[in-house]
Amino acid sequence: QVQLVESGGGLVQAGGSLRLSCAVSPSSFSLDGIGWYRQAPGKQRAAVAGVSKDGYTNYADSVKGRFTISRDNAKNTVYLQMNSLRPEDTAVYYCAGRVGIQNKYWGQGTQVTVSS
């Protein structure tokens, strides 16, 4: 029922910024939260940031102070603002829609590459 589409990835130099978008359709009303995850080659998928339906946010320690998750309910879009990017942030970034405790829906991913 719910479809998530990520966009905004690209190539950026260390210290730069990117903003990722996750478009949710037809709406996020049925979701309890939306999160951003990332996966680097040869590594496990890791949580990056999340926002619950009531607006609560949480972040991985590695991105606290650098990344900000936000939502625009009118546009059915969740954003991940990434500042002070590091080469270690290089990964495919996915958004996920949570129902209860399960990430039931996933987007196709968008590549973020940070060069040094």
MDAnalysis code that builds the backbone (N, CA, C; Angstrom):
import MDAnalysis as mda
import numpy as np

u = mda.Universe.empty(348, n_residues=116, atom_resindex=np.repeat(np.arange(116), 3), trajectory=True)
u.add_TopologyAttr("name", ["N", "CA", "C"] * 116)
u.add_TopologyAttr("resid", np.arange(1, 117))
u.add_TopologyAttr("resname", ["GLN", "VAL", "GLN", "LEU", "VAL", "GLU", "SER", "GLY", "GLY", "GLY", "LEU", "VAL", "GLN", "ALA", "GLY", "GLY", "SER", "LEU", "ARG", "LEU", "SER", "CYS", "ALA", "VAL", "SER", "PRO", "SER", "SER", "PHE", "SER", "LEU", "ASP", "GLY", "ILE", "GLY", "TRP", "TYR", "ARG", "GLN", "ALA", "PRO", "GLY", "LYS", "GLN", "ARG", "ALA", "ALA", "VAL", "ALA", "GLY", "VAL", "SER", "LYS", "ASP", "GLY", "TYR", "THR", "ASN", "TYR", "ALA", "ASP", "SER", "VAL", "LYS", "GLY", "ARG", "PHE", "THR", "ILE", "SER", "ARG", "ASP", "ASN", "ALA", "LYS", "ASN", "THR", "VAL", "TYR", "LEU", "GLN", "MET", "ASN", "SER", "LEU", "ARG", "PRO", "GLU", "ASP", "THR", "ALA", "VAL", "TYR", "TYR", "CYS", "ALA", "GLY", "ARG", "VAL", "GLY", "ILE", "GLN", "ASN", "LYS", "TYR", "TRP", "GLY", "GLN", "GLY", "THR", "GLN", "VAL", "THR", "VAL", "SER", "SER"])
u.atoms.positions = np.array([
    [0.822, -1.212, 0.000],
    [0.000, 0.000, 0.000],
    [0.853, 1.258, 0.000],
    [1.910, 1.269, 0.805],
    [2.761, 2.441, 0.945],
    [3.990, 2.286, 0.061],
    [4.304, 3.336, -0.667],
    [5.479, 3.358, -1.516],
    [6.408, 4.484, -1.073],
    [7.697, 4.185, -0.988],
    [8.706, 5.152, -0.591],
    [9.722, 5.291, -1.712],
    [10.056, 6.523, -2.058],
    [11.008, 6.788, -3.129],
    [12.026, 7.798, -2.635],
    [13.294, 7.388, -2.597],
    [14.371, 8.268, -2.164],
    [14.945, 9.040, -3.350],
    [15.476, 10.209, -3.057],
    [16.177, 11.000, -4.055],
    [17.131, 11.945, -3.343],
    [18.020, 12.550, -4.098],
    [18.914, 13.558, -3.555],
    [20.344, 13.124, -3.341],
    [20.637, 11.865, -3.575],
    [22.003, 11.406, -3.414],
    [22.915, 11.958, -4.489],
    [24.205, 11.768, -4.280],
    [25.176, 12.246, -5.240],
    [26.568, 12.192, -4.691],
    [27.469, 12.854, -5.390],
    [28.880, 12.917, -5.026],
    [29.172, 14.278, -4.411],
    [29.820, 14.267, -3.263],
    [30.140, 15.505, -2.567],
    [31.500, 15.355, -1.892],
    [32.209, 16.459, -1.755],
    [33.492, 16.437, -1.069],
    [33.299, 16.432, 0.441],
    [34.289, 15.907, 1.136],
    [34.247, 15.920, 2.592],
    [34.030, 17.331, 3.105],
    [33.159, 17.441, 4.097],
    [32.788, 18.735, 4.637],
    [31.569, 19.346, 3.994],
    [31.127, 18.782, 2.895],
    [29.979, 19.305, 2.191],
    [28.667, 18.803, 2.750],
    [27.584, 19.147, 2.046],
    [26.237, 18.834, 2.502],
    [25.396, 18.258, 1.378],
    [24.430, 17.460, 1.765],
    [23.412, 16.944, 0.873],
    [22.103, 16.864, 1.629],
    [21.008, 16.963, 0.901],
    [19.696, 16.738, 1.481],
    [18.996, 15.621, 0.720],
    [18.672, 14.565, 1.431],
    [17.940, 13.453, 0.859],
    [16.452, 13.627, 1.099],
    [15.665, 13.148, 0.150],
    [14.216, 13.198, 0.264],
    [13.639, 11.801, 0.173],
    [12.575, 11.585, 0.915],
    [11.828, 10.335, 0.860],
    [10.368, 10.691, 0.654],
    [9.880, 10.443, -0.542],
    [8.487, 10.715, -0.862],
    [7.638, 9.507, -0.497],
    [6.577, 9.749, 0.248],
    [5.699, 8.699, 0.748],
    [4.360, 8.806, 0.048],
    [3.887, 7.708, -0.483],
    [2.587, 7.697, -1.132],
    [1.825, 6.441, -0.779],
    [0.486, 6.545, -0.702],
    [-0.310, 7.747, -0.884],
    [-0.254, 8.711, 0.286],
    [0.080, 8.214, 1.478],
    [0.243, 9.058, 2.642],
    [0.975, 8.278, 3.715],
    [1.388, 8.979, 4.747],
    [2.084, 8.345, 5.868],
    [1.172, 8.089, 7.054],
    [-0.111, 8.272, 6.873],
    [-1.045, 8.141, 7.995],
    [-1.031, 6.745, 8.608],
    [-0.777, 5.737, 7.796],
    [-0.774, 4.367, 8.287],
    [0.553, 3.951, 8.905],
    [1.544, 4.825, 8.883],
    [2.874, 4.511, 9.397],
    [3.066, 5.063, 10.801],
    [3.784, 4.326, 11.613],
    [4.122, 4.777, 12.953],
    [5.441, 5.535, 12.995],
    [6.229, 5.418, 11.958],
    [7.475, 6.143, 11.889],
    [8.145, 5.948, 10.546],
    [9.085, 6.823, 10.253],
    [9.897, 6.711, 9.050],
    [11.348, 6.882, 9.460],
    [12.192, 6.025, 8.943],
    [13.600, 6.080, 9.285],
    [14.496, 6.071, 8.070],
    [15.699, 6.558, 8.282],
    [16.749, 6.491, 7.283],
    [17.784, 5.468, 7.715],
    [18.191, 4.634, 6.785],
    [19.206, 3.620, 6.995],
    [20.249, 3.737, 5.905],
    [21.420, 3.189, 6.166],
    [22.455, 3.200, 5.147],
    [23.224, 1.895, 5.163],
    [23.760, 1.561, 4.006],
    [24.533, 0.346, 3.868],
    [25.724, 0.606, 2.951],
    [26.905, 0.417, 3.497],
    [28.129, 0.511, 2.726],
    [28.487, -0.862, 2.184],
    [29.244, -0.925, 1.089],
    [29.612, -2.229, 0.526],
    [30.298, -3.124, 1.544],
    [29.826, -4.350, 1.640],
    [30.414, -5.307, 2.553],
    [30.057, -5.120, 4.006],
    [29.148, -4.195, 4.305],
    [28.773, -3.934, 5.684],
    [27.280, -4.139, 5.895],
    [26.916, -4.283, 7.160],
    [25.521, -4.426, 7.529],
    [24.782, -3.102, 7.373],
    [23.492, -3.209, 7.119],
    [22.649, -2.031, 7.098],
    [22.565, -1.439, 8.500],
    [22.688, -0.139, 8.603],
    [22.705, 0.533, 9.892],
    [21.681, 1.656, 9.924],
    [21.055, 1.807, 11.076],
    [20.121, 2.904, 11.267],
    [20.869, 4.226, 11.337],
    [20.282, 5.256, 10.771],
    [20.877, 6.585, 10.752],
    [20.045, 7.569, 11.558],
    [18.765, 7.648, 11.259],
    [17.879, 8.593, 11.925],
    [16.448, 8.145, 11.733],
    [15.587, 8.545, 12.643],
    [14.184, 8.204, 12.534],
    [13.304, 9.278, 13.129],
    [12.083, 9.324, 12.661],
    [11.080, 10.225, 13.205],
    [9.780, 9.452, 13.356],
    [9.156, 9.555, 14.515],
    [7.894, 8.885, 14.761],
    [6.735, 9.765, 14.326],
    [5.559, 9.165, 14.304],
    [4.375, 9.906, 13.882],
    [4.105, 11.097, 14.787],
    [4.460, 10.979, 16.066],
    [4.253, 12.077, 16.997],
    [5.380, 13.108, 16.964],
    [6.370, 12.906, 16.090],
    [7.428, 13.882, 15.916],
    [8.716, 13.603, 16.664],
    [8.777, 12.537, 17.419],
    [9.999, 12.199, 18.133],
    [11.088, 11.784, 17.151],
    [12.291, 12.277, 17.355],
    [13.417, 11.952, 16.484],
    [14.514, 11.269, 17.266],
    [15.262, 10.438, 16.564],
    [16.434, 9.810, 17.149],
    [17.495, 9.651, 16.071],
    [18.757, 9.587, 16.525],
    [19.890, 9.562, 15.618],
    [20.931, 8.572, 16.085],
    [21.628, 8.012, 15.120],
    [22.809, 7.236, 15.452],
    [23.884, 8.163, 16.006],
    [24.676, 7.647, 16.937],
    [25.722, 8.468, 17.535],
    [26.670, 9.047, 16.485],
    [26.904, 8.302, 15.428],
    [27.865, 8.720, 14.425],
    [27.420, 9.938, 13.624],
    [26.128, 10.269, 13.674],
    [25.628, 11.390, 12.880],
    [25.031, 12.502, 13.726],
    [24.961, 12.323, 15.033],
    [24.392, 13.355, 15.899],
    [25.146, 14.666, 15.747],
    [24.393, 15.734, 15.604],
    [24.982, 17.042, 15.418],
    [25.303, 17.377, 13.988],
    [25.274, 16.393, 13.108],
    [25.578, 16.616, 11.701],
    [24.367, 16.416, 10.797],
    [23.529, 15.439, 11.136],
    [22.366, 15.114, 10.320],
    [21.094, 15.545, 11.039],
    [20.093, 15.919, 10.268],
    [18.797, 16.290, 10.811],
    [17.698, 15.646, 9.980],
    [16.800, 14.937, 10.650],
    [15.644, 14.373, 9.978],
    [14.455, 15.292, 10.210],
    [13.668, 15.488, 9.176],
    [12.499, 16.344, 9.278],
    [11.411, 15.820, 8.347],
    [10.228, 16.348, 8.508],
    [9.106, 15.911, 7.689],
    [8.274, 17.101, 7.250],
    [7.704, 16.967, 6.081],
    [6.765, 17.936, 5.549],
    [5.485, 17.169, 5.275],
    [4.558, 17.239, 6.200],
    [3.337, 16.452, 6.084],
    [2.505, 16.840, 4.860],
    [2.505, 18.115, 4.521],
    [1.732, 18.564, 3.371],
    [2.242, 17.951, 2.077],
    [3.532, 17.704, 2.007],
    [4.132, 17.129, 0.807],
    [4.361, 15.630, 0.927],
    [3.988, 15.055, 2.056],
    [4.213, 13.630, 2.294],
    [5.664, 13.245, 2.038],
    [6.558, 14.038, 2.578],
    [7.981, 13.848, 2.330],
    [8.764, 13.958, 3.625],
    [9.735, 13.083, 3.776],
    [10.671, 13.122, 4.888],
    [12.049, 13.429, 4.333],
    [12.788, 14.259, 5.039],
    [14.094, 14.696, 4.580],
    [15.187, 14.256, 5.544],
    [16.368, 14.131, 5.007],
    [17.557, 13.940, 5.818],
    [18.590, 14.957, 5.365],
    [18.776, 15.993, 6.168],
    [19.795, 16.993, 5.900],
    [21.113, 16.497, 6.460],
    [22.108, 16.379, 5.607],
    [23.405, 15.844, 5.987],
    [24.454, 16.931, 5.802],
    [25.049, 17.351, 6.900],
    [26.090, 18.363, 6.887],
    [27.405, 17.767, 7.370],
    [28.483, 18.477, 7.100],
    [29.815, 18.045, 7.525],
    [30.075, 16.597, 7.158],
    [29.803, 16.268, 5.922],
    [29.913, 14.885, 5.478],
    [31.348, 14.395, 5.509],
    [31.478, 13.130, 5.810],
    [32.762, 12.459, 5.905],
    [32.804, 11.282, 4.944],
    [33.995, 10.856, 4.529],
    [34.067, 9.677, 3.661],
    [33.371, 8.455, 4.261],
    [33.368, 8.331, 5.575],
    [32.707, 7.207, 6.238],
    [31.196, 7.220, 6.052],
    [30.633, 8.336, 5.608],
    [29.203, 8.413, 5.347],
    [28.825, 7.822, 3.999],
    [29.804, 7.467, 3.194],
    [29.533, 6.895, 1.881],
    [28.746, 5.597, 2.020],
    [27.602, 5.530, 1.357],
    [26.734, 4.359, 1.456],
    [25.531, 4.569, 0.550],
    [24.760, 3.512, 0.396],
    [23.429, 3.633, -0.165],
    [22.478, 3.933, 0.985],
    [21.698, 4.977, 0.841],
    [20.774, 5.401, 1.877],
    [19.358, 4.998, 1.502],
    [18.663, 4.389, 2.450],
    [17.306, 3.914, 2.260],
    [16.377, 4.566, 3.274],
    [15.151, 4.817, 2.869],
    [14.139, 5.181, 3.844],
    [13.214, 3.995, 4.044],
    [12.677, 3.893, 5.251],
    [11.834, 2.777, 5.633],
    [10.610, 3.278, 6.375],
    [9.486, 2.653, 6.085],
    [8.254, 2.968, 6.775],
    [7.944, 1.915, 7.820],
    [7.784, 2.362, 9.048],
    [7.580, 1.442, 10.169],
    [6.104, 1.326, 10.507],
    [5.678, 0.102, 10.729],
    [4.354, -0.201, 11.262],
    [4.575, -1.005, 12.528],
    [4.183, -0.447, 13.654],
    [4.527, -1.069, 14.918],
    [6.031, -1.052, 15.102],
    [6.620, -2.215, 15.328],
    [8.069, -2.312, 15.492],
    [8.777, -2.786, 14.233],
    [8.038, -2.996, 13.174],
    [8.602, -3.543, 11.950],
    [8.716, -2.482, 10.863],
    [9.879, -2.418, 10.222],
    [10.035, -1.613, 9.013],
    [9.442, -2.400, 7.854],
    [8.193, -2.125, 7.573],
    [7.437, -2.908, 6.614],
    [7.693, -2.496, 5.173],
    [7.989, -1.232, 4.957],
    [8.145, -0.707, 3.606],
    [9.524, -0.098, 3.436],
    [10.092, -0.299, 2.252],
    [11.435, 0.202, 1.955],
    [11.478, 0.853, 0.591],
    [12.279, 1.889, 0.482],
    [12.537, 2.500, -0.803],
    [13.644, 1.781, -1.544],
    [13.961, 2.273, -2.727],
    [14.960, 1.618, -3.576],
    [16.388, 2.035, -3.260],
    [16.563, 3.108, -2.530],
    [17.877, 3.570, -2.141],
    [18.428, 4.647, -3.049],
    [19.305, 5.464, -2.487],
    [19.998, 6.492, -3.251],
    [21.452, 6.534, -2.791],
    [22.360, 6.620, -3.746],
    [23.786, 6.541, -3.453],
    [24.322, 7.879, -2.977],
    [25.062, 7.849, -1.883],
    [25.788, 9.010, -1.380],
    [27.267, 8.656, -1.355],
    [28.068, 9.454, -2.034],
    [29.505, 9.233, -2.072],
    [30.212, 10.499, -1.607],
    [31.052, 10.360, -0.596],
    [31.796, 11.485, -0.033],
    [33.268, 11.252, -0.318],
    [33.861, 12.145, -1.058],
    [35.262, 12.020, -1.426],
    [36.135, 12.808, -0.459],
    [37.364, 12.355, -0.311],
    [38.327, 13.026, 0.556],
    [39.375, 13.781, -0.239],
])
